Amino acid sequence: MGKRATGVLEAPSATTAVSLDGVTKVYGRGNEAVHALRGVSVDIRPGSFTAVMGPSGSGKSTFLHCAAGLDRPTGGRVALAGTDIAGLSETKLTELRRTRVGFVFQAFNLVPSLTAEQNVTLPLRLAGQRPDKRWVHEVMSRVGLGDRAKHRPGQLSGGQQQRVAIARALVTRPDVLFADEPTGALDTRTGREVLALLREVVDQYGHTVVMVTHDPVAASYADRVLFLADGTLVDTLEQPTADAVADRMIHMEG
Ligand SMILES: Nc1ncnc2c1ncn2[C@@H]1O[C@H](COP(=O)(O)OP(=O)(O)OP(=O)(O)O)[C@@H](O)[C@H]1O
């Protein structure tokens, strides 16, 4: 892998959206130590949709958190659009999290007292930016919420709430949108609609999506599936079908 800029937020070289090089993560110490990641290396290209799968406890969430700068690896390097995040101060890392990555969680995590539009613009306001109304409207239209801007989360369905969360994640024009089980709280049909939307933001708008999932059908929406087992990247699958993903999972768990 090529040489990377260190500690400079302003000068990314975006040949990869996310790059992990020998990433390890150890929780706890001594006898209590849990090796959640044991040297994971992978490059994720801009404008691609990647699914991360593996048995429970295999390190999927840890992978996502380290890749997104939510957590610092114990060893190895993580670069986001060319920026090596290991060298960043806490302040720069917070800035990167606010502006260069978007997050979507299973449990939507919306602020109930704010309207959909206010939830969407929150990351901009937290970063001290004045929201550009036209851009906010554009993002809300992209996720199919153009007519729901003034609704509060309690007045929206689960699928609509997840769309608000996706718009909120995209509003800062992040390098990567990370999603942790984004359909886990949704019924099957609504979950498929959200997956189709994630596929669309990649295909139509060139976003980069990295998604953790347990569901082979969800993974089949991705361009590539990464399989983790016991903290190690053990396999990848390009242009996955749900059957092929399910088959690999059965062999990993068996
Ligand atoms: N904060 C923590 N402190 C200690 N151990 C942790 C912590 N977070 C995760 N672990 C451990 O690290 C390992 C990997 O956990 P992780 O949550 O990344 O797995 P996962 O594949 O996302 O699991 P699941 O599919 O069950 O959500 C597990 O053994 C877990 O118990």
The ligand as an SDF file (V2000), in Angstrom:
LIG
                    3D

 31 33  0  0  0  0  0  0  0  0999 V2000
  -15.8600   -2.5310   24.9480 N   0  0  0  0  0  0  0  0  0  0  0  0
  -15.4930   -3.8160   24.9740 C   0  0  0  0  0  0  0  0  0  0  0  0
  -14.8180   -4.3240   26.0440 N   0  0  0  0  0  0  0  0  0  0  0  0
  -14.4240   -5.5990   26.0740 C   0  0  0  0  0  0  0  0  0  0  0  0
  -14.6640   -6.4780   25.0790 N   0  0  0  0  0  0  0  0  0  0  0  0
  -15.3130   -6.0470   24.0050 C   0  0  0  0  0  0  0  0  0  0  0  0
  -15.7790   -4.6940   23.8900 C   0  0  0  0  0  0  0  0  0  0  0  0
  -16.4100   -4.5600   22.6950 N   0  0  0  0  0  0  0  0  0  0  0  0
  -16.3600   -5.7670   22.0930 C   0  0  0  0  0  0  0  0  0  0  0  0
  -15.7040   -6.6560   22.8710 N   0  0  0  0  0  0  0  0  0  0  0  0
  -15.4150   -8.0600   22.5400 C   0  0  0  0  0  0  0  0  0  0  0  0
  -14.7300   -8.0790   21.2980 O   0  0  0  0  0  0  0  0  0  0  0  0
  -15.1770   -9.1560   20.4960 C   0  0  0  0  0  0  0  0  0  0  0  0
  -15.7260   -8.6160   19.1750 C   0  0  0  0  0  0  0  0  0  0  0  0
  -16.9090   -7.8730   19.4620 O   0  0  0  0  0  0  0  0  0  0  0  0
  -17.7790   -7.1550   18.3260 P   0  0  0  0  0  0  0  0  0  0  0  0
  -18.8970   -6.4440   19.0000 O   0  0  0  0  0  0  0  0  0  0  0  0
  -16.8760   -6.3690   17.4570 O   0  0  0  0  0  0  0  0  0  0  0  0
  -18.3200   -8.4160   17.5090 O   0  0  0  0  0  0  0  0  0  0  0  0
  -19.5290   -8.5040   16.4670 P   0  0  0  0  0  0  0  0  0  0  0  0
  -19.0740   -9.4210   15.3840 O   0  0  0  0  0  0  0  0  0  0  0  0
  -19.9840   -7.1410   16.0800 O   0  0  0  0  0  0  0  0  0  0  0  0
  -20.6340   -9.2320   17.3450 O   0  0  0  0  0  0  0  0  0  0  0  0
  -22.2470   -9.2450   17.2080 P   0  0  0  0  0  0  0  0  0  0  0  0
  -22.5440   -9.8460   15.8590 O   0  0  0  0  0  0  0  0  0  0  0  0
  -22.6670  -10.1520   18.3200 O   0  0  0  0  0  0  0  0  0  0  0  0
  -22.7220   -7.8480   17.3540 O   0  0  0  0  0  0  0  0  0  0  0  0
  -16.1930   -9.9140   21.3320 C   0  0  0  0  0  0  0  0  0  0  0  0
  -15.5570  -10.9820   21.9720 O   0  0  0  0  0  0  0  0  0  0  0  0
  -16.6730   -8.8800   22.3210 C   0  0  0  0  0  0  0  0  0  0  0  0
  -17.1170   -9.4960   23.4960 O   0  0  0  0  0  0  0  0  0  0  0  0
  1  2  1  0
  2  3  1  0
  2  7  2  0
  3  4  2  0
  4  5  1  0
  5  6  2  0
  6  7  1  0
  6 10  1  0
  7  8  1  0
  8  9  2  0
  9 10  1  0
 10 11  1  0
 11 12  1  0
 11 30  1  0
 12 13  1  0
 13 14  1  0
 13 28  1  0
 14 15  1  0
 15 16  1  0
 16 17  2  0
 16 18  1  0
 16 19  1  0
 19 20  1  0
 20 21  2  0
 20 22  1  0
 20 23  1  0
 23 24  1  0
 24 25  2  0
 24 26  1  0
 24 27  1  0
 28 29  1  0
 28 30  1  0
 30 31  1  0
M  END
$$$$
